[in-house]
Amino acid sequence: MAYLTSYQYYENGGQQPENANWGSYQYVSLTDIVNNFLLMYQGNHSLINNEERYKILFHAKRAIQELNYDAFKETKVLQLDVCDTLRFVLPQDYVNWIRISLFKDGILYPLTENIQANSSDAYLQDHNCRILFDVDGNILKPHNSELDMSRIAGEGSIYLNEGSPYNGQTGWCIDGDWYFDYQMGDRFGLNTETAYDNPTFRVDQKAGVINFSSGMGGESCVVEYVSDGMENGDNSKVTVNKLFEDYVYAYIEYAILNSKYAVQEYIVRRTQKRKSALLRNAKIRLSNIHPGRLLMNLRGQSKWLK
Amino acid sequence: MINKVRETVLSILNKNNYGYLSPLDFNLYAKQAQLELFEDYFYDFNAQINKENARTSGTEFADITRQLSEVMDTFTQYKALNLTAGSEQTFALPNDWYTFVDVIWLQTCEGPPTTVIEEQAERVSEGSIYRLLKSNLTAPSKEFPAYVFTQQGRPVTVGPGDATYGDLGNQITLYPEAIAGCDLGCRLIYIRYPRDPNWTFSTLPSGEAFFNESVSTYQDFELPSSDENDLIMKILQYAGLSIREAAVTQFAAGQEAIDNQQNT
């Protein structure tokens, strides 16, 4: 792709949106990656020749996907309100979550994950616990399972308040007020996921939703997540940071040679080592370790911790 | 060059009174010989690449690959293709194409502003295109278009119902189709076949044919002068067969073998 003029960069050449090219110099486009690879790494005198372009495109995209999962520090953030269903539908390009927070009064409250099941499917049963079917043989299902209804109504969680006689007991927080069962016997252990004042959540990947505990109803939720960088299939928007450009070429070269017939093993190993080394280098460079940042940490060494 | 070639051929043939080669026969053999040598360029090019990879090839004047590609490049043509009737993605190929250099996918959206997107399309096999179209990562797109080459007689585009378009001869189908409101075009860069050589003549009152290059159908050989000797030998082989004179064929084949040995 040709270099931009300053006018194109700062004001998108008078077109909208004005910020379309801001920061674009950090990135190299997918089309450039594929074109450069075809020109520089494939040919009569190269390790790779007579390879279809779509294979190179595939491996280039796979490299970018892998980088998006764990090497890039580029997270996406989506804020949505959670309604009474206590569900947050995962973003369209969601692959994995990083942090899920409650946004309230201008402050982000990071939420903890409750790994206990808080949502389930359910089948309708008769009084003998036999599953009910319709005339087509399909299982009849209720709209919500009892587990879901319980969660939406407000399941119990541990109340923590050292000044209260109910400290450490299971209670129900409804509209900001806590309710408790009568104390019966002793309690052993503490469920750390629910011993927490903020709402909790559990990601149901298959259902494509985040299920929250009852305290999240009507609140605003901020989800920080990673995508795969495929930009919903728009190849023109797929880019990769220039620090990783060489790695992507190396990845493509390795991936093709690794699956090609009759390539000597030493060549495959050589390309594999090159790929790994370039990934490490790029990660180190992207981590931006420089004296300014070290100094910042050192200055904090004598900070009083409350 | 064609007259010189013909005179040499006739000279060799007449030397021992082997026989006379008519202009019509000469033109037929000349076409055949030129085609053979033309195709040999591509095989020679491949052999030369193998030599380069084995590091048994030189540079500068010993750079045979470059010399071969220079000849092949003289047959490069550029042409905007037309859509075949009833199709929105299928384009008819020119009659003289030998092999493709580049196929350019071109989408024009009338404005204002008018936008034109053009990208090099990749050839994929008919067996692959259906899988590619269903692929999330590698489906043909405006950034990475593809084309399918369809042999004569194969319908390629299925329309509403069971209607098929195509069956029009050699053609290519481009993917993806243009977006709504835009037109799809195709530009082809290709290597064409050499034009058929035609030794044109006028006839003297005595009935003898003499060379006349001002005739509109005149066509010289398109191969370089360095191929003159090979052309003569090839034509002699065919002429020897025609007049059932084994000595001529053997002589020409022997000369060609010596020539090939020198080249390797």
Interface residues (C-beta under 8 A of the other chain):
Chain A: L30 T31 V34 N44 H45 E52 R53 Y54 K55 L57 F58 K61 R62 M230 G233 N235 S236
Chain B: I49 E52 N53 E122 V124 S128 L132 N136 L137 T138 S141 K142 E143 F144 A146
